[in-house]
Amino acid sequence: MTFSFKDIEHSKSIVKETSLYTHHLNEDALFMHVENYVVFHRVPTFAEFVETEAYLKSEHQKYGQDFIKFIWPEDCEIPQPIISYLGSNDFSLDVLELYAAPPGTFVPTRIDETPSDVRVEWVNADNRSAYLDLSARADKEVGEEFAKQKQPYTQAKFDNPAFRPIVAMCSDEAVGSIDLYLKEDSIEIDNFHVAADSRGKGIGTALQQFVMEHADGKTVLLVADASDTAREMYNRQNYTYISFRYELLKVFK
């Protein structure tokens, strides 16, 4: 089966759809870039991009949003006129890569170094508070206000029937977690996080090993930042590169 970035999208509200793009808006998480953006269905002309930029800026201003975000078509380059425009108009550009681990292909690393007192579990009534506390601590690395705003959003994810997070517990404290989204043919890894003082101990690998052991024949998908050193780990673990896409962000000061 062929997978694409479409297989890792979920819980986004569509407010406008044209032949050129789809505009996603989450009124319950207006502050989150990942929830509010325009995704292009094809590469726009320069005039189409500028027109879409003006539209999205106007829409976001209605909600007091201080940013605009665009997702480029998968495996498509950005034309030079638009690249030049982005550079002179304070846009940042990220390259994201989609990876897949078909059943039986994952190669664990550092699994022998995992502390013996660490156990990986599905998030349940007994460990949910510890999972939420770890999520809040991770969000505080971005900022206190961001963490405060995100709490209701994190809680609301449990309303999604496809959402099945896992957590690595040491005594009564969560030291790592992964948000999983279970679909018919795939499992998406999202929000992969290990507490700062627990990194480099094999906990991340133990979390992934748990995912693979419970994948039930499904392909495991994840997205990596092309500039992130974590992608080197995914290559060592035998993930297969599938595709890339650009994400363009402008934050208004």
C-alpha positions as CSV (number, residue, x, y, z in Angstrom):
1,M,0.0,0.0,0.0
2,T,1.2,3.5,-0.8
3,F,1.1,6.1,1.9
4,S,1.3,9.9,1.8
5,F,1.0,12.9,4.1
6,K,-2.7,12.6,3.7
7,D,-2.5,9.5,6.0
8,I,-1.2,11.6,8.9
9,E,-3.8,14.3,8.9
10,H,-6.7,14.3,11.4
11,S,-9.2,16.4,13.4
12,K,-8.9,19.5,11.2
13,S,-12.0,21.7,10.4
14,I,-12.4,22.8,6.8
15,V,-13.7,26.3,6.4
16,K,-13.1,26.8,2.6
17,E,-12.1,24.5,-0.2
18,T,-11.2,25.4,-3.8
19,S,-9.5,23.7,-6.7
20,L,-6.3,25.4,-5.5
21,Y,-6.4,24.9,-1.8
22,T,-8.2,23.9,1.4
23,H,-8.3,26.2,4.4
24,H,-8.3,24.5,7.8
25,L,-9.3,26.3,11.0
26,N,-9.7,25.0,14.5
27,E,-11.6,27.6,16.6
28,D,-10.7,25.7,19.7
29,A,-7.0,26.0,19.1
30,L,-6.5,29.3,17.2
31,F,-3.0,29.7,18.7
32,M,-1.7,26.5,17.2
33,H,0.1,26.7,13.8
34,V,-0.4,23.0,13.3
35,E,-4.2,23.4,13.4
36,N,-4.7,26.5,11.3
37,Y,-3.3,26.7,7.7
38,V,-3.9,26.5,4.0
39,V,-2.8,23.4,2.1
40,F,-2.3,23.8,-1.6
41,H,-3.5,21.0,-3.9
42,R,-1.2,22.0,-6.7
43,V,1.7,24.5,-7.0
44,P,0.2,28.0,-7.3
45,T,1.4,30.7,-9.6
46,F,3.1,33.7,-8.1
47,A,-0.2,35.7,-8.4
48,E,-2.2,32.9,-6.9
49,F,0.1,32.6,-3.9
50,V,0.0,36.3,-3.2
51,E,-3.8,36.3,-3.5
52,T,-4.1,33.3,-1.2
53,E,-1.7,35.0,1.3
54,A,-4.0,38.1,1.4
55,Y,-7.1,35.9,1.9
56,L,-5.5,33.9,4.8
57,K,-4.1,37.0,6.5
58,S,-7.5,38.6,6.4
59,E,-9.2,35.5,7.8
60,H,-6.7,35.1,10.6
61,Q,-7.0,38.7,11.6
62,K,-10.7,38.1,12.2
63,Y,-9.8,35.7,14.9
64,G,-6.8,37.6,16.3
65,Q,-4.3,35.1,15.0
66,D,-0.8,36.6,14.6
67,F,0.4,34.1,11.9
68,I,-0.3,32.6,8.6
69,K,0.8,29.1,7.5
70,F,0.9,27.3,4.1
71,I,1.5,23.7,3.3
72,W,3.0,23.0,-0.1
73,P,2.0,20.1,-2.3
74,E,3.8,16.9,-1.5
75,D,7.1,16.3,-3.4
76,C,6.8,19.6,-5.2
77,E,9.5,22.3,-5.3
78,I,8.7,26.0,-4.8
79,P,9.2,28.2,-7.9
80,Q,12.1,30.7,-7.6
81,P,9.8,33.8,-7.8
82,I,7.9,32.6,-4.8
83,I,11.2,31.6,-3.0
84,S,12.4,35.1,-3.5
85,Y,9.2,36.6,-2.2
86,L,9.2,34.4,0.9
87,G,12.8,35.5,1.7
88,S,11.9,39.2,1.5
89,N,8.7,38.9,3.4
90,D,9.9,37.2,6.6
91,F,8.6,33.7,6.0
92,S,10.3,30.7,7.6
93,L,10.5,27.5,5.6
94,D,10.6,24.0,7.0
95,V,11.1,20.7,5.1
96,L,9.2,17.8,6.6
97,E,9.8,14.1,5.6
98,L,7.4,11.2,5.9
99,Y,8.8,7.8,7.0
100,A,7.2,4.4,7.2
101,A,8.1,1.2,9.0
102,P,6.2,-1.7,7.4
103,P,5.5,-4.7,9.6
104,G,8.6,-6.6,10.7
105,T,11.2,-4.0,9.4
106,F,11.8,-2.0,12.6
107,V,15.4,-2.3,14.0
108,P,15.5,-1.2,17.7
109,T,18.5,0.8,18.9
110,R,19.8,1.1,22.5
111,I,17.0,-1.2,23.8
112,D,19.5,-3.0,26.1
113,E,20.2,0.4,27.8
114,T,16.5,1.0,28.8
115,P,16.3,1.3,32.7
116,S,14.8,-1.8,34.2
117,D,12.3,0.2,36.2
118,V,10.8,1.9,33.1
119,R,7.6,0.3,31.8
120,V,5.6,1.4,28.7
121,E,1.8,1.3,28.9
122,W,-1.3,2.5,27.0
123,V,-2.6,5.6,28.7
124,N,-5.4,4.7,31.0
125,A,-7.3,6.0,34.0
126,D,-4.4,5.2,36.3
127,N,-1.6,6.9,34.4
128,R,-3.5,9.6,32.5
129,S,-2.6,12.3,35.0
130,A,1.1,11.5,34.6
131,Y,0.8,11.6,30.8
132,L,-0.9,15.0,31.0
133,D,1.7,16.3,33.4
134,L,4.5,15.3,31.0
135,S,2.6,16.9,28.1
136,A,2.3,20.1,30.1
137,R,6.0,20.1,30.9
138,A,6.9,19.6,27.2
139,D,4.6,22.5,26.3
140,K,6.3,24.7,28.9
141,E,9.6,24.3,26.9
142,V,7.8,26.4,24.3
143,G,6.4,28.9,26.8
144,E,4.2,29.1,29.9
145,E,1.3,30.8,28.0
146,F,1.4,28.2,25.2
147,A,1.2,25.4,27.8
148,K,-1.7,27.0,29.5
149,Q,-3.6,27.5,26.2
150,K,-2.9,24.0,25.1
151,Q,-4.3,22.1,28.1
152,P,-7.9,22.0,26.8
153,Y,-6.7,21.0,23.4
154,T,-4.7,18.1,24.8
155,Q,-7.7,16.9,26.9
156,A,-10.0,17.1,23.8
157,K,-7.8,14.7,21.8
158,F,-9.2,11.9,23.9
159,D,-12.6,12.4,22.2
160,N,-11.0,11.2,19.0
161,P,-11.6,7.4,18.7
162,A,-8.5,7.0,16.7
163,F,-6.3,8.6,19.4
164,R,-4.4,6.0,21.5
165,P,-1.4,7.5,23.4
166,I,1.3,5.5,25.2
167,V,3.5,6.5,28.1
168,A,6.8,5.4,29.6
169,M,6.5,5.3,33.4
170,C,9.3,5.3,36.0
171,S,7.7,4.7,39.4
172,D,4.7,7.1,39.3
173,E,6.3,9.6,36.9
174,A,5.9,9.8,33.1
175,V,9.3,10.0,31.4
176,G,8.2,9.7,27.8
177,S,5.2,9.4,25.6
178,I,3.9,9.0,22.1
179,D,0.5,10.0,20.7
180,L,-0.7,7.3,18.4
181,Y,-3.5,7.6,15.8
182,L,-4.8,4.2,14.7
183,K,-6.2,3.8,11.3
184,E,-7.3,0.8,9.2
185,D,-3.9,0.2,7.5
186,S,-1.5,2.4,9.5
187,I,-0.5,3.8,12.9
188,E,0.7,7.4,13.1
189,I,3.4,8.4,15.6
190,D,2.9,12.0,16.8
191,N,4.2,14.1,19.6
192,F,7.1,11.8,20.3
193,H,8.6,13.2,23.6
194,V,11.1,12.0,26.2
195,A,11.6,14.1,29.4
196,A,14.8,16.2,29.2
197,D,16.5,14.4,32.1
198,S,15.6,11.0,30.8
199,R,17.0,11.3,27.2
200,G,19.8,9.1,25.9
201,K,18.7,6.1,28.0
202,G,16.8,4.1,25.4
203,I,13.4,5.2,26.5
204,G,12.5,6.5,23.1
205,T,13.4,3.2,21.5
206,A,11.4,1.3,24.2
207,L,8.4,3.4,23.3
208,Q,8.8,2.7,19.6
209,Q,9.3,-1.0,20.3
210,F,6.0,-1.0,22.2
211,V,4.3,0.5,19.1
212,M,5.8,-2.1,16.8
213,E,4.8,-5.0,19.1
214,H,1.2,-3.7,19.1
215,A,1.0,-2.6,15.4
216,D,-1.0,-5.7,14.5
217,G,0.3,-5.9,11.0
218,K,-0.1,-2.2,10.3
219,T,2.5,0.2,8.8
220,V,3.9,2.7,11.3
221,L,4.2,6.3,10.0
222,L,6.0,9.3,11.3
223,V,7.0,12.8,10.2
224,A,10.5,14.1,10.8
225,D,12.0,17.6,10.3
226,A,14.6,17.3,7.6
227,S,17.0,19.4,9.7
228,D,16.5,17.3,12.9
229,T,19.1,14.8,14.0
230,A,16.3,12.4,15.0
231,R,15.8,11.5,11.3
232,E,19.3,9.9,11.5
233,M,17.9,7.6,14.3
234,Y,14.9,6.7,12.1
235,N,17.2,5.7,9.3
236,R,19.2,3.5,11.6
237,Q,15.9,2.0,12.8
238,N,15.1,1.0,9.2
239,Y,12.3,3.4,8.6
240,T,11.8,4.0,4.8
241,Y,11.7,7.5,3.4
242,I,8.4,8.2,1.5
243,S,8.2,11.8,0.6
244,F,8.7,15.4,1.6
245,R,6.7,18.7,1.8
246,Y,7.4,22.3,2.6
247,E,5.6,24.2,5.3
248,L,5.8,28.0,5.1
249,L,5.1,30.2,8.2
250,K,5.0,33.9,8.8
251,V,4.5,35.3,12.3
252,F,3.4,39.0,12.5
253,K,5.3,41.0,15.1
